[in-house]
Amino acid sequence: MRITRVETFAVPPRWLFCRIETDSGLVGWGEPVVEGRAATVRTAVRELAGQFLIGADPLRIEDHWQQMTKGSFYRGGPVLSSAVAGLDQALWDIAGKAYGAPVHQLMGGPVRERARAYCWVGGDEPSDVREQVAAQVAAGFTAVKMNASGRTDRLPTTAALDAVAARAAAAREALGPDGDFAVDFHGRFSVAGAIRALAALEPYAPMFAEEPVLPEYTHLLGRVTEATTVPVATGERLYSRTDVLPALQAGVAVVQPDLSHAGGLSEVRRIASLAETWDVAVAPHCPLGPLALAASLQLAFCTPNFLIQEQSIGIHYNTGAELLDYVVDREVFRFHDGHLLRPTGPGLGVTVDERAVREADSRTADWHNPVWRHPDGSFAEW
């Protein structure tokens, strides 16, 4: 069996899919994307496919991963790691179809029968949190995530800290003692500011606080973890085991690698194993499309230290299309009391609606994240 063609499709709202075709008729799908840089990643996918994959045996997944990540002098970073990630997902999809088994069976078999998931509430500028959380509880979810704040100063004011606490109190009230909420800092605070904000959150016992400082300050993260009882999470902007290791050494409680950013199933599987040696849980980052979620679920079902799954159905970024628009078998993504059931189909376990994908390709302009500014005109973290 040989790879004969690799295609990419830029689809609304902000996703990039790749399709690997073989001479046997088997086809694999993946999702290589950096949100806001889809066109750049698309070029990287084309380059990697031409150099390493066309004409090769698709079942030599690890060898392909090694070549794609190490076959050039300049390595790593979000663009190349995301290009590799989507191609790696597609290769695992082909392998599962070739062997007639879900990917998690090829990785050692299931360790659970359902995976807990959470929903986003509040948007970029969180408001009406109580009502939005209550709606998710009514829909059967037991966990949500929200931003700690909107645009804010690196050192938050007393009023900003009060707002952080008020949103947490509203979420806790709506969830009750048995529900969970996570708070995403989005790297908007300085180290000192994050410590102050975490102190405001402690009375409400969030499940975790995500990215309290920017990833470039991971070497300072230990100051944050030592100053709070709130479990600290990070990882969506870390792209390899070597990127994640300093966060583990800093004492995080949860790592959040993204299956479409951190080298795909192959590398995130290794990140999860590394995290297990530090007694750290894994909560895959996934505000993306159906293939990224499908890959995340394959990992969830064979990973003992899996905690909870992010997913983007109904997320505020999704305008112009939804996750379910690109799959034939929507039942795979049906929620059951806030959980997703173990997929049993071969490969990634989903059937892509290829006609819908081809029709949607490049239908909208590239998505780019907002660029925020402080009242004085200086740059603000989004």
Secondary structure, DSSP 8 states (H G I E B T S, - for coil): --EEEEEEEEETTTEEEEEEEETTS-EEEE----TT-HHHHHHHHHHHIIIIITTS-TT-HHHHHHHHHHSSSS--HHHHHHHHHHHHHHHHHHHHHHHTSBHHHHTT--S-SEEEEEEE-S-SS---HHHHHHHHHHTT-SEEEEES-SS--SS--HHHHHHHHHHHHHHHHHH-TT-EEEEE-TT-S-HHHHHHHHHHHGGG--S-EE-SS-GGGGGGHHHHHTT-SS-EEE-TT--SHHHHHHHHHTT-SEE--BTTTSSHHHHHHHHHHHHHHTT-EE--B--S-HHHHHHHHHHHTT-TTB--EE--TT-TT--S--GGGGBS-GGGG-EETTEEE---SSBTS--B-HHHHHHHTT-S-------EE-TTS-EE--
